[in-house]
Amino acid sequence: MTAYTTAYRALTSDRALRPDDAAALLAAVRKEYAEELATAVEQDLSGKYRRTATDTDGSFRRKRRAYGASMAVVNRFRFFAASPSPLFPPRQRTRSTS
């Protein structure tokens, strides 16, 4: 049973969820959603960066480099979705230049 189905059944049943069960269920939904999104983006990227007959070696190297950078972002997204703690981006430091 998917996390979506479990969440729907929990929301529509007469029985209330315990807080730890609800947190685990929400984490499962977050992970499943992120995995589906990352897989869809990965499929789109693999089609976009394929070598075509008109590509030169240099243009294909640039495509391959862009694909590698894009996949690094997708894999980082998967990592953050699977982590138990919520994602908080690092704080930006502001410095006075005066």
N, C-alpha and C positions, 0 to 999 in steps of 0.2 A: 504494500500500500504506500502511495506517495505521501510526502509530507503535506501536500496541499489537501489531499483527501482526509488525512488525519485531522488537520486543522479545521476543515469544514465540519467534520462530524463532531469535533469537540465544541465548536461554536454553536451548532444547532441542537445539541443534546440538552437534556434538562439538568445534567450533572455538571457542576462547576469544576474547572481544573485547579489543581494545586499550583502555587506559584512556580515551583521548580519544574513541574511538568509543562507548564505554559512556556517557560523560558527555554526548555529543551526543544519543545515543538517549534517555537519561533526560530531557534537556531537551525533546526533542520530545514525549515522552509527557506531561510536565508541562504543556506548552503546549496540547496537544490536549485533555487532560482539563479544563483550565481553560476552554478555549473552549466545550466541550460544556456544562459546568456554567453558564457565564455565559449561554449561549444559552437554556438551559432556564429559568433564573431570569428572564431578560428576557421570555420568552413568558408565564410565570406573572404577572409584574408587569403586562404590558400588558393581560391579562384582568382583573386585579384593579382597576386604576385607570381602567377605561373609564367614560365618562359614561353614566349610566342615566337613565331617564325621570323618576325621582323626585329627581334631584340638583338642588339650587339652584345658582345661579352661584357662590356662596361655597363651597359644599361641593365643587364641581368644581374650583375654584381650589386648595383644600386638597389634593384628590386629585392634581392636576397637580403641585403643589409636592412632595408626597411621592414621586410617580413620578420627578420630576427628581432628588431626593436619592438615591433607590434606584438609579437608572441611573448616577449618579456613582460609587456604590460598585461596581457591576458593571463599569463601565469601568475603574476603578482596579484591580480584580481582574484584568481582562484585561491591563492594563499590567504589573502585577507578574509575572504568569505568563509574559509574553513577554520579560521582562528576562533577560539572561544571568546575573546574579548572584542568589543566593537571597535571599528576603525576610527581612529582619531588622527587626522593628519598632523604632522609636526607643526609646532607653533613657529610662526615667522618672527624673526627678531627684527625690530625696527631700531635703526641707529640714527642718531641725530648727526647731520653733516655740518651743522653750523658751529 
